[in-house]
Amino acid sequence: MNIADQTFPAVDSANEDRAQAIRDQLRDAIVDRRLAPGTKLSEGEVGTLFDVSRTVARAALQMLSFEGLVRTERNRGAFVANPSPEEARQVFASRRLIEPGIAIAAAARMTP
């Protein structure tokens, strides 16, 4: 899947920092698997897609890299990260710990 094939809502620069808004939208696309692991995310394409400068696109990609959702390679660019089996196990173990508490809290707030 190519980033150019995706559609994203317009970024409202008056109400929200552009780089953070782009990061949020790309994060959602990665988590929802609309952008597959290994997909190249070039600064130019991201900038064009969101109608921002490469500097803003670079900042968004750096934020995603810091979060571990994107890996950057010198002289090659940024790519959607491909989690290792161990990372996947850690995520699922964390979810098993957290989700029962969330379900209990949600059930307690239910109204008839």
N, C-alpha and C positions, 0 to 999 in steps of 0.2 A: 504494500500500500504506500502510496506517495503522499507527501504532505500537500502537494498541489491539488490532490483529489478531495481534500477536506474542505468543509465550509465552516466558518466561525462567525459569530455575531460581531458587529462593529465594536471597536474599543472606544469607550467614552473617556477621553483624556481629561475632561473637565472634572469628573467626579472620582477618578481612580488613576493611580499611577499606571502608565501604559505598560511598562515592563511587567509589573505584577499582574495586570489583567491578562496579558499574553501568556505569562507563566501559568496562570490559573486555567486558561482555556486549553493550552497544550497539555497540562497535567491531566485534565479531564479526558482528553482524547487518548492519552497514553494509558490511563487507568481503565478506561472503557474499551481498550484494545482497538480503537479506531486507527491508531498509529501502532503498527506492529513493531516488536523488538527488531533492532537493526535498521530501522528506517532512518535515512539521512535527513537531518534538519539543518539545511544551510541557512546562514544568516541572511543571505540575499532573498531566498524563497520566503522565509518567515517574515522578513521586512515587507516584501511585496504583498504577501497574503494579508497582513494586518495593516498595511499602508503606514509603516513606520520606518525610521532609519535603521541601518544595520547596527548602529550602536545600541538602540533600544532592543532590537532582536537579540543581540549578543548578551545583553544584560538578562533577558528572560531565559535564554539558554543556560547561562551561568547559574541562575537560581535553580533551574531544573537539575543541573549537574550536581550542585551542592546537595540536593535532595536525593540524589542517586537514581533519578529517573532517566537521565541522559548521561552518556559518557562522551567525553571529548578526546579527540586524538589530534596531536600536533600535526599541522599541515594537511589534515584530512577533513576536519569539521566535527560536528556533533551528530550523535546517533542515539536513537531510543535504546535504552539499556536493555540487556537481556539477562534477567536475574538468574543466578546459579541455583541449582537444586537446594543447596543449603539455605540460601536467602529465602526461597519459596517456603521451605519448612519452617523457618523462623516466623515468617508472616502468618502462616496458618496456625502455628502454635500460639502466637499473640492473639489472633482472632478467637481461638478456643478459650482463652482466658478472659477476654473482654466481652464477647457477645452474650454469654449468659446473664451478666449483670445488666447489660443494655436491655435485654428482653424482659427481665424482671422489672426494671424501672418503667419500661413502656407499658407493661401489663398493669402496673400499679396506677398508672395515669389514665387508663381506659375508662370511659364513661359508658353506661348502658344505653 
